[in-house]
Amino acid sequence: MNDSRPPTMRIVDNADANRYEAYVDGELAGIAEYIRTKNLIAFVHTEVEGAYEGQGIGGALVRTSLDAARAAEAPVLAVCPFYTGWITRHPEYRALVYTNRSRVSD
């Protein structure tokens, strides 16, 4: 019998490892590493396993993490080029990006 159901994806914030993790059918498929201060989140590296490239894993990691930053009212510093490009293509997230005018306290 052929199982043609779509894979299930789950994104979790593994705060102990400072990264968001994407799981597809229980297997780790990608990560988005961050550095978090009291009021700023810097996304520094995103990686998707080769077998999962082109399946929207990276975009799901970015969207989930940026939605969490928005909910926490934390400005975002997009150090990772993947984040920078993704935010450029999704202008509804540009207001999250840290600027000199963003209010960040220690």
PyMOL CGO cylinders between C-alpha atoms (Angstrom):
from pymol import cmd
from pymol.cgo import CYLINDER

trace = [
    CYLINDER, 0.00, 0.00, 0.00, 1.35, 3.43, -0.95, 0.3, 1, 1, 1, 1, 1, 1,
    CYLINDER, 1.35, 3.43, -0.95, 1.27, 6.05, 1.83, 0.3, 1, 1, 1, 1, 1, 1,
    CYLINDER, 1.27, 6.05, 1.83, 0.73, 9.33, -0.03, 0.3, 1, 1, 1, 1, 1, 1,
    CYLINDER, 0.73, 9.33, -0.03, -0.07, 11.50, 2.98, 0.3, 1, 1, 1, 1, 1, 1,
    CYLINDER, -0.07, 11.50, 2.98, 1.87, 14.78, 3.14, 0.3, 1, 1, 1, 1, 1, 1,
    CYLINDER, 1.87, 14.78, 3.14, 4.68, 14.95, 5.68, 0.3, 1, 1, 1, 1, 1, 1,
    CYLINDER, 4.68, 14.95, 5.68, 3.92, 16.74, 8.93, 0.3, 1, 1, 1, 1, 1, 1,
    CYLINDER, 3.92, 16.74, 8.93, 6.17, 19.61, 9.96, 0.3, 1, 1, 1, 1, 1, 1,
    CYLINDER, 6.17, 19.61, 9.96, 6.62, 20.88, 13.49, 0.3, 1, 1, 1, 1, 1, 1,
    CYLINDER, 6.62, 20.88, 13.49, 8.67, 23.92, 14.53, 0.3, 1, 1, 1, 1, 1, 1,
    CYLINDER, 8.67, 23.92, 14.53, 9.88, 24.23, 18.14, 0.3, 1, 1, 1, 1, 1, 1,
    CYLINDER, 9.88, 24.23, 18.14, 11.91, 26.82, 19.99, 0.3, 1, 1, 1, 1, 1, 1,
    CYLINDER, 11.91, 26.82, 19.99, 14.71, 24.91, 21.70, 0.3, 1, 1, 1, 1, 1, 1,
    CYLINDER, 14.71, 24.91, 21.70, 15.73, 27.76, 24.02, 0.3, 1, 1, 1, 1, 1, 1,
    CYLINDER, 15.73, 27.76, 24.02, 18.39, 25.62, 25.74, 0.3, 1, 1, 1, 1, 1, 1,
    CYLINDER, 18.39, 25.62, 25.74, 20.19, 25.31, 22.38, 0.3, 1, 1, 1, 1, 1, 1,
    CYLINDER, 20.19, 25.31, 22.38, 19.35, 28.88, 21.24, 0.3, 1, 1, 1, 1, 1, 1,
    CYLINDER, 19.35, 28.88, 21.24, 17.68, 27.70, 18.07, 0.3, 1, 1, 1, 1, 1, 1,
    CYLINDER, 17.68, 27.70, 18.07, 14.40, 26.96, 16.40, 0.3, 1, 1, 1, 1, 1, 1,
    CYLINDER, 14.40, 26.96, 16.40, 14.18, 23.40, 15.11, 0.3, 1, 1, 1, 1, 1, 1,
    CYLINDER, 14.18, 23.40, 15.11, 12.06, 22.08, 12.25, 0.3, 1, 1, 1, 1, 1, 1,
    CYLINDER, 12.06, 22.08, 12.25, 10.98, 18.46, 12.39, 0.3, 1, 1, 1, 1, 1, 1,
    CYLINDER, 10.98, 18.46, 12.39, 9.42, 16.60, 9.48, 0.3, 1, 1, 1, 1, 1, 1,
    CYLINDER, 9.42, 16.60, 9.48, 7.72, 13.38, 10.50, 0.3, 1, 1, 1, 1, 1, 1,
    CYLINDER, 7.72, 13.38, 10.50, 9.80, 13.42, 13.69, 0.3, 1, 1, 1, 1, 1, 1,
    CYLINDER, 9.80, 13.42, 13.69, 13.17, 13.90, 11.94, 0.3, 1, 1, 1, 1, 1, 1,
    CYLINDER, 13.17, 13.90, 11.94, 15.25, 17.06, 12.43, 0.3, 1, 1, 1, 1, 1, 1,
    CYLINDER, 15.25, 17.06, 12.43, 15.10, 18.83, 9.07, 0.3, 1, 1, 1, 1, 1, 1,
    CYLINDER, 15.10, 18.83, 9.07, 16.47, 22.29, 9.80, 0.3, 1, 1, 1, 1, 1, 1,
    CYLINDER, 16.47, 22.29, 9.80, 17.53, 24.84, 12.37, 0.3, 1, 1, 1, 1, 1, 1,
    CYLINDER, 17.53, 24.84, 12.37, 17.58, 28.61, 12.85, 0.3, 1, 1, 1, 1, 1, 1,
    CYLINDER, 17.58, 28.61, 12.85, 20.13, 29.69, 15.45, 0.3, 1, 1, 1, 1, 1, 1,
    CYLINDER, 20.13, 29.69, 15.45, 19.72, 32.89, 17.44, 0.3, 1, 1, 1, 1, 1, 1,
    CYLINDER, 19.72, 32.89, 17.44, 21.23, 35.04, 20.15, 0.3, 1, 1, 1, 1, 1, 1,
    CYLINDER, 21.23, 35.04, 20.15, 18.64, 36.52, 22.48, 0.3, 1, 1, 1, 1, 1, 1,
    CYLINDER, 18.64, 36.52, 22.48, 19.09, 39.42, 24.83, 0.3, 1, 1, 1, 1, 1, 1,
    CYLINDER, 19.09, 39.42, 24.83, 16.42, 40.88, 27.06, 0.3, 1, 1, 1, 1, 1, 1,
    CYLINDER, 16.42, 40.88, 27.06, 14.84, 42.87, 24.22, 0.3, 1, 1, 1, 1, 1, 1,
    CYLINDER, 14.84, 42.87, 24.22, 16.54, 41.82, 20.98, 0.3, 1, 1, 1, 1, 1, 1,
    CYLINDER, 16.54, 41.82, 20.98, 16.77, 38.61, 18.97, 0.3, 1, 1, 1, 1, 1, 1,
    CYLINDER, 16.77, 38.61, 18.97, 19.63, 38.21, 16.49, 0.3, 1, 1, 1, 1, 1, 1,
    CYLINDER, 19.63, 38.21, 16.49, 19.14, 35.42, 13.96, 0.3, 1, 1, 1, 1, 1, 1,
    CYLINDER, 19.14, 35.42, 13.96, 22.62, 34.29, 13.01, 0.3, 1, 1, 1, 1, 1, 1,
    CYLINDER, 22.62, 34.29, 13.01, 22.43, 31.04, 11.05, 0.3, 1, 1, 1, 1, 1, 1,
    CYLINDER, 22.43, 31.04, 11.05, 19.85, 28.94, 9.24, 0.3, 1, 1, 1, 1, 1, 1,
    CYLINDER, 19.85, 28.94, 9.24, 20.46, 25.48, 7.89, 0.3, 1, 1, 1, 1, 1, 1,
    CYLINDER, 20.46, 25.48, 7.89, 18.22, 22.91, 6.22, 0.3, 1, 1, 1, 1, 1, 1,
    CYLINDER, 18.22, 22.91, 6.22, 19.29, 19.30, 5.74, 0.3, 1, 1, 1, 1, 1, 1,
    CYLINDER, 19.29, 19.30, 5.74, 19.90, 18.47, 2.08, 0.3, 1, 1, 1, 1, 1, 1,
    CYLINDER, 19.90, 18.47, 2.08, 17.09, 15.93, 1.88, 0.3, 1, 1, 1, 1, 1, 1,
    CYLINDER, 17.09, 15.93, 1.88, 14.61, 18.66, 2.90, 0.3, 1, 1, 1, 1, 1, 1,
    CYLINDER, 14.61, 18.66, 2.90, 15.81, 21.57, 0.76, 0.3, 1, 1, 1, 1, 1, 1,
    CYLINDER, 15.81, 21.57, 0.76, 13.20, 23.21, -1.43, 0.3, 1, 1, 1, 1, 1, 1,
    CYLINDER, 13.20, 23.21, -1.43, 10.30, 22.08, 0.77, 0.3, 1, 1, 1, 1, 1, 1,
    CYLINDER, 10.30, 22.08, 0.77, 9.69, 25.35, 2.61, 0.3, 1, 1, 1, 1, 1, 1,
    CYLINDER, 9.69, 25.35, 2.61, 11.48, 24.34, 5.80, 0.3, 1, 1, 1, 1, 1, 1,
    CYLINDER, 11.48, 24.34, 5.80, 13.63, 27.48, 5.93, 0.3, 1, 1, 1, 1, 1, 1,
    CYLINDER, 13.63, 27.48, 5.93, 10.65, 29.75, 5.33, 0.3, 1, 1, 1, 1, 1, 1,
    CYLINDER, 10.65, 29.75, 5.33, 8.66, 27.99, 8.04, 0.3, 1, 1, 1, 1, 1, 1,
    CYLINDER, 8.66, 27.99, 8.04, 11.53, 28.47, 10.49, 0.3, 1, 1, 1, 1, 1, 1,
    CYLINDER, 11.53, 28.47, 10.49, 11.78, 32.17, 9.68, 0.3, 1, 1, 1, 1, 1, 1,
    CYLINDER, 11.78, 32.17, 9.68, 8.02, 32.80, 9.80, 0.3, 1, 1, 1, 1, 1, 1,
    CYLINDER, 8.02, 32.80, 9.80, 7.58, 30.97, 13.11, 0.3, 1, 1, 1, 1, 1, 1,
    CYLINDER, 7.58, 30.97, 13.11, 10.53, 32.69, 14.77, 0.3, 1, 1, 1, 1, 1, 1,
    CYLINDER, 10.53, 32.69, 14.77, 9.53, 36.15, 13.52, 0.3, 1, 1, 1, 1, 1, 1,
    CYLINDER, 9.53, 36.15, 13.52, 5.95, 35.63, 14.66, 0.3, 1, 1, 1, 1, 1, 1,
    CYLINDER, 5.95, 35.63, 14.66, 7.33, 34.76, 18.13, 0.3, 1, 1, 1, 1, 1, 1,
    CYLINDER, 7.33, 34.76, 18.13, 9.52, 37.88, 18.07, 0.3, 1, 1, 1, 1, 1, 1,
    CYLINDER, 9.52, 37.88, 18.07, 6.49, 39.97, 17.15, 0.3, 1, 1, 1, 1, 1, 1,
    CYLINDER, 6.49, 39.97, 17.15, 4.48, 38.46, 20.01, 0.3, 1, 1, 1, 1, 1, 1,
    CYLINDER, 4.48, 38.46, 20.01, 7.34, 39.25, 22.41, 0.3, 1, 1, 1, 1, 1, 1,
    CYLINDER, 7.34, 39.25, 22.41, 7.63, 42.77, 20.97, 0.3, 1, 1, 1, 1, 1, 1,
    CYLINDER, 7.63, 42.77, 20.97, 11.35, 42.12, 20.44, 0.3, 1, 1, 1, 1, 1, 1,
    CYLINDER, 11.35, 42.12, 20.44, 13.22, 43.82, 17.60, 0.3, 1, 1, 1, 1, 1, 1,
    CYLINDER, 13.22, 43.82, 17.60, 15.05, 41.45, 15.25, 0.3, 1, 1, 1, 1, 1, 1,
    CYLINDER, 15.05, 41.45, 15.25, 18.59, 41.68, 13.95, 0.3, 1, 1, 1, 1, 1, 1,
    CYLINDER, 18.59, 41.68, 13.95, 18.85, 39.60, 10.77, 0.3, 1, 1, 1, 1, 1, 1,
    CYLINDER, 18.85, 39.60, 10.77, 22.53, 38.61, 10.64, 0.3, 1, 1, 1, 1, 1, 1,
    CYLINDER, 22.53, 38.61, 10.64, 21.80, 35.48, 8.63, 0.3, 1, 1, 1, 1, 1, 1,
    CYLINDER, 21.80, 35.48, 8.63, 21.52, 36.21, 4.88, 0.3, 1, 1, 1, 1, 1, 1,
    CYLINDER, 21.52, 36.21, 4.88, 18.56, 33.83, 4.57, 0.3, 1, 1, 1, 1, 1, 1,
    CYLINDER, 18.56, 33.83, 4.57, 16.62, 35.88, 7.12, 0.3, 1, 1, 1, 1, 1, 1,
    CYLINDER, 16.62, 35.88, 7.12, 17.57, 39.13, 5.40, 0.3, 1, 1, 1, 1, 1, 1,
    CYLINDER, 17.57, 39.13, 5.40, 16.37, 37.87, 2.02, 0.3, 1, 1, 1, 1, 1, 1,
    CYLINDER, 16.37, 37.87, 2.02, 13.18, 36.39, 3.45, 0.3, 1, 1, 1, 1, 1, 1,
    CYLINDER, 13.18, 36.39, 3.45, 12.25, 39.60, 5.24, 0.3, 1, 1, 1, 1, 1, 1,
    CYLINDER, 12.25, 39.60, 5.24, 12.94, 41.57, 2.05, 0.3, 1, 1, 1, 1, 1, 1,
    CYLINDER, 12.94, 41.57, 2.05, 10.44, 39.36, 0.20, 0.3, 1, 1, 1, 1, 1, 1,
    CYLINDER, 10.44, 39.36, 0.20, 7.86, 39.61, 3.03, 0.3, 1, 1, 1, 1, 1, 1,
    CYLINDER, 7.86, 39.61, 3.03, 7.42, 43.31, 3.79, 0.3, 1, 1, 1, 1, 1, 1,
    CYLINDER, 7.42, 43.31, 3.79, 4.84, 42.62, 6.49, 0.3, 1, 1, 1, 1, 1, 1,
    CYLINDER, 4.84, 42.62, 6.49, 7.80, 41.61, 8.72, 0.3, 1, 1, 1, 1, 1, 1,
    CYLINDER, 7.80, 41.61, 8.72, 10.06, 44.63, 8.02, 0.3, 1, 1, 1, 1, 1, 1,
    CYLINDER, 10.06, 44.63, 8.02, 8.77, 46.56, 11.03, 0.3, 1, 1, 1, 1, 1, 1,
    CYLINDER, 8.77, 46.56, 11.03, 10.38, 43.93, 13.28, 0.3, 1, 1, 1, 1, 1, 1,
    CYLINDER, 10.38, 43.93, 13.28, 13.90, 44.68, 12.05, 0.3, 1, 1, 1, 1, 1, 1,
    CYLINDER, 13.90, 44.68, 12.05, 16.12, 46.48, 14.53, 0.3, 1, 1, 1, 1, 1, 1,
    CYLINDER, 16.12, 46.48, 14.53, 17.11, 50.01, 13.55, 0.3, 1, 1, 1, 1, 1, 1,
    CYLINDER, 17.11, 50.01, 13.55, 18.89, 52.80, 15.41, 0.3, 1, 1, 1, 1, 1, 1,
    CYLINDER, 18.89, 52.80, 15.41, 15.42, 54.07, 16.24, 0.3, 1, 1, 1, 1, 1, 1,
    CYLINDER, 15.42, 54.07, 16.24, 14.33, 50.78, 17.81, 0.3, 1, 1, 1, 1, 1, 1,
    CYLINDER, 14.33, 50.78, 17.81, 14.11, 51.05, 21.57, 0.3, 1, 1, 1, 1, 1, 1,
    CYLINDER, 14.11, 51.05, 21.57, 16.32, 48.41, 23.09, 0.3, 1, 1, 1, 1, 1, 1,
    CYLINDER, 16.32, 48.41, 23.09, 17.30, 48.47, 26.74, 0.3, 1, 1, 1, 1, 1, 1,
    CYLINDER, 17.30, 48.47, 26.74, 19.75, 46.19, 28.50, 0.3, 1, 1, 1, 1, 1, 1,
]
cmd.load_cgo(trace, "trace")
